[in-house]
Amino acid sequence: MYQSDRYMLKNCIVCGNAFRTSRFHAEFCSGACRQKNYRQQKKKAGQGGSQGENVTGVTLSYLDWLVDRVSTMPVAEDWQND
């Protein structure tokens, strides 16, 4: 496998810009977009207050986010070379 084969092109979930990454779970093109997303999520949750019921210390909004992320992850079959 060549070095360049391990990179993929993805779109940032904040600004929509395309970026190159070797991590299949990468969502942000930069630290600035990661921080912007964090601040938006914090504001959406009500200035640091948790949203949803507390289930063993984890908010339901986080569980919803996690399920959404895991369900969109590629499976091993998607990564096989042709």
RANORNOR-V929101 format. One record per pair of residues at least 24 apart in sequence whose C-alpha atoms are under 6 Angstrom apart, sorted by the first residue. I is the first residue (numbers start at 1). J is the second residue. Records with the same first field share a line. If there is no record, write none. Layout:
I=J + J
This chain:
none
